[in-house]
Amino acid sequence: MKAFNLVGVDGNAFSIMGYTLNAMKVAYRSANSNESKEQFGADAQAAYQKRAMSGDYSNLLCVSQDMIEKVNEFMKLEPAYEEDEDEDFYDDDEDYEDDYEDDYCADEYCGDDYSEGL
């Protein structure tokens, strides 16, 4: 089973809450002990909903992401995304700046020639 992830979920607040509540229900059904069931049962779902709706949209996202992480950790699910292997592609800032200038700064758009045409 893939981990739950808010990336790709419709940005509507009710869609986000519905997705998160569904994740909690899946975790509840997979829980074996009563203590585990309490983490994701009806009372926990109501508490999540109350917290998610107690603030603005940013609060909703933070509360929902926290719950999704809690569900994934409980169910021992790995993240649905892979880390970028080329994260350290540039060893220093000079290489990045050189590539940026080569790729994006043609003479006609950068420097004095471009500003004179404005």
C-alpha positions as CSV (number, residue, x, y, z in Angstrom):
1,M,0.0,0.0,0.0
2,K,1.3,3.5,-0.9
3,A,1.6,6.1,1.8
4,F,-1.0,8.8,2.1
5,N,0.1,12.1,0.7
6,L,-1.8,15.4,0.3
7,V,0.1,16.2,-2.8
8,G,-2.3,15.8,-5.7
9,V,-5.4,16.0,-3.6
10,D,-7.9,18.6,-4.7
11,G,-7.1,21.9,-2.8
12,N,-10.7,22.3,-1.7
13,A,-10.8,22.4,2.2
14,F,-13.5,19.7,2.3
15,S,-11.6,17.5,-0.1
16,I,-8.5,17.7,2.1
17,M,-10.5,16.9,5.2
18,G,-12.3,14.0,3.5
19,Y,-9.0,12.5,2.3
20,T,-7.5,12.8,5.8
21,L,-10.6,11.3,7.4
22,N,-10.4,8.5,4.9
23,A,-6.8,7.8,5.9
24,M,-7.8,7.8,9.5
25,K,-10.5,5.3,8.8
26,V,-8.1,3.0,7.0
27,A,-5.7,3.2,9.9
28,Y,-8.6,2.5,12.3
29,R,-9.5,-0.6,10.4
30,S,-5.9,-1.9,10.4
31,A,-5.4,-1.2,14.1
32,N,-5.2,-4.3,16.4
33,S,-5.3,-2.9,19.9
34,N,-7.9,-0.7,21.5
35,E,-5.2,1.9,22.2
36,S,-4.4,2.1,18.5
37,K,-8.0,2.3,17.6
38,E,-8.5,5.2,19.9
39,Q,-5.9,7.2,17.9
40,F,-8.0,7.0,14.7
41,G,-11.6,6.2,15.9
42,A,-14.7,8.3,15.8
43,D,-13.6,10.6,18.6
44,A,-10.2,11.2,17.1
45,Q,-11.8,11.9,13.7
46,A,-14.2,14.4,15.3
47,A,-11.2,16.0,17.2
48,Y,-9.2,16.2,13.9
49,Q,-12.2,17.9,12.2
50,K,-12.6,20.4,15.0
51,R,-8.9,21.3,14.9
52,A,-8.8,21.5,11.1
53,M,-11.8,23.8,11.0
54,S,-10.6,26.0,13.9
55,G,-8.4,28.3,11.9
56,D,-7.6,29.4,8.4
57,Y,-6.6,27.4,5.3
58,S,-2.9,27.2,6.4
59,N,-4.1,25.7,9.7
60,L,-6.1,23.1,7.8
61,L,-3.1,22.1,5.8
62,C,-0.8,21.9,8.9
63,V,-3.3,19.9,10.9
64,S,-4.1,17.6,8.0
65,Q,-0.4,17.0,7.1
66,D,0.4,16.2,10.8
67,M,-2.4,13.6,10.8
68,I,-1.4,12.1,7.5
69,E,2.2,11.7,8.8
70,K,0.8,10.1,12.0
71,V,-1.3,7.6,9.9
72,N,1.7,6.8,7.7
73,E,4.0,6.3,10.7
74,F,1.4,4.1,12.4
75,M,0.9,1.9,9.3
76,K,4.6,1.9,8.6
77,L,4.1,3.2,5.1
78,E,6.9,4.7,3.1
79,P,6.5,8.1,1.5
80,A,4.9,8.0,-1.9
81,Y,7.6,10.1,-3.5
82,E,11.3,9.4,-4.0
83,E,13.9,11.8,-3.0
84,D,15.7,13.5,-5.8
85,E,19.1,11.8,-6.4
86,D,20.5,14.9,-8.1
87,E,19.9,17.1,-5.1
88,D,23.6,18.0,-4.9
89,F,24.0,18.4,-8.7
90,Y,25.8,21.7,-8.2
91,D,28.8,21.5,-5.9
92,D,29.0,25.3,-5.5
93,D,27.0,28.4,-6.5
94,E,29.4,29.3,-9.3
95,D,28.5,26.3,-11.4
96,Y,24.8,27.1,-11.0
97,E,25.3,30.8,-11.9
98,D,27.3,29.8,-15.0
99,D,24.6,27.4,-16.2
100,Y,21.9,29.9,-15.5
101,E,23.6,32.6,-17.5
102,D,24.3,30.2,-20.4
103,D,20.7,28.9,-20.5
104,Y,18.6,32.0,-19.7
105,C,20.5,35.1,-20.4
106,A,20.9,35.6,-24.1
107,D,22.7,38.9,-24.9
108,E,19.5,40.5,-26.3
109,Y,17.7,40.1,-22.9
110,C,20.5,40.8,-20.4
111,G,22.8,43.7,-19.9
112,D,22.8,47.1,-21.3
113,D,21.5,46.2,-24.8
114,Y,18.1,45.1,-23.3
115,S,17.7,48.1,-21.0
116,E,18.3,50.6,-23.8
117,G,15.4,49.1,-25.8
118,L,12.9,49.9,-23.0
